[in-house]
Amino acid sequence: MKKKIICIECPKGCVLSIDLQNDEIVSMSGNECPKGQEYALSEIKNPLRIFTSSVLTQGLSFKMMPVRTDKPIPKHKLFAAIKAVKKIRLCCPVNTGDVIVENFLGLDVNLVATRNSMN
């Protein structure tokens, strides 16, 4: 099976052509630096993403607080993250970088504020 992905590890944005057999990389071309090979392997084996969203607030000066995970999470957990964030209500003032939820989804990552609340 052939797969094409765009590497995002550096500004070049190389188009990687990957040949797969049984979910293993057999050959790869298109990478202009070693980071492309590492990125392709990660994307095939365990794709990760930083999760960004907003949580509802109560009693603060604005209705939503932007948040993100402090480390990437597995891509297949993004929909679970969306469901979990919908249940969060922030009612106390926070600063940028403050932890909103420790060990988010049991993934050893924290959900952190990306803005100061102005309360």
C-alpha positions in Angstrom: 0.0 0.0 0.0 1.3 3.5 -0.9 0.6 6.5 1.3 1.6 10.1 1.0 1.9 12.5 3.9 3.3 16.0 4.3 6.1 16.3 6.9 5.5 19.1 9.4 8.8 18.8 11.3 10.5 21.7 9.5 9.4 24.5 7.3 10.2 22.6 4.1 6.9 20.6 4.2 8.3 17.6 2.3 5.8 15.3 0.6 6.7 11.9 1.8 5.9 8.8 -0.3 5.7 5.7 1.8 5.3 2.1 0.8 3.7 0.0 3.5 3.3 -3.7 4.0 1.5 -5.0 7.1 1.6 -1.5 8.6 5.4 -1.5 8.3 7.4 1.0 6.3 9.2 -0.8 3.4 10.5 2.2 1.7 10.2 6.0 1.8 11.2 8.9 -0.4 10.7 12.6 -0.5 12.3 13.6 2.8 15.0 16.2 2.5 16.3 15.7 6.0 16.4 12.9 8.7 13.4 14.4 10.5 11.1 13.3 7.7 11.9 9.7 8.3 11.3 10.0 12.1 8.0 11.9 11.4 6.8 9.2 8.9 7.5 6.4 11.4 5.7 8.3 14.1 2.7 9.0 11.9 2.4 5.4 10.8 2.9 3.8 14.2 1.4 6.3 16.7 0.3 9.6 15.4 0.2 12.3 18.1 -1.4 15.8 18.2 -1.5 18.7 20.6 -5.2 19.1 21.5 -6.5 22.6 21.5 -10.0 23.7 22.4 -12.0 26.0 24.7 -13.9 25.3 28.0 -17.0 27.1 29.2 -16.6 29.5 32.2 -18.9 30.6 34.9 -18.6 33.9 36.7 -15.6 35.1 34.7 -15.4 38.1 32.4 -15.7 36.0 29.2 -17.6 32.9 28.3 -14.9 30.6 27.1 -11.3 29.9 28.1 -8.8 28.6 25.5 -7.0 25.5 26.5 -4.5 22.9 25.1 -2.6 19.9 26.2 0.9 20.4 27.4 2.1 17.4 25.4 0.8 15.6 22.4 -1.9 12.9 22.8 -2.6 9.9 20.5 -4.6 11.0 17.5 -7.3 8.4 18.1 -8.0 10.0 21.5 -9.0 13.4 20.0 -12.8 12.6 20.0 -12.6 11.5 23.6 -10.8 14.7 24.4 -13.6 16.8 22.7 -16.3 15.0 24.8 -14.3 15.5 28.0 -13.8 19.2 27.4 -17.5 19.8 26.9 -18.1 18.7 30.5 -15.6 21.2 32.0 -16.8 24.5 33.6 -14.1 26.9 34.8 -15.3 29.1 37.6 -12.1 30.5 39.1 -9.5 32.9 37.7 -6.5 31.3 35.9 -3.3 32.5 34.3 -1.7 31.3 31.1 -0.1 27.9 31.7 -2.2 27.0 34.8 -3.4 23.4 34.8 -7.1 23.1 34.3 -7.1 19.2 34.4 -4.2 17.1 35.6 -3.6 13.8 33.9 -6.2 14.6 31.2 -7.9 11.4 30.0 -5.4 9.4 32.0 -2.8 10.1 29.3 -0.1 11.7 31.6 -0.7 15.1 30.0 -2.3 18.2 31.5 -4.9 20.5 30.0 -3.6 24.0 30.5 -5.0 27.5 30.1 -3.6 29.5 27.1 -5.0 32.9 28.3 -5.3 34.8 31.5 -8.8 35.3 32.9 -9.6 38.9 33.5 -11.5 38.6 36.7 
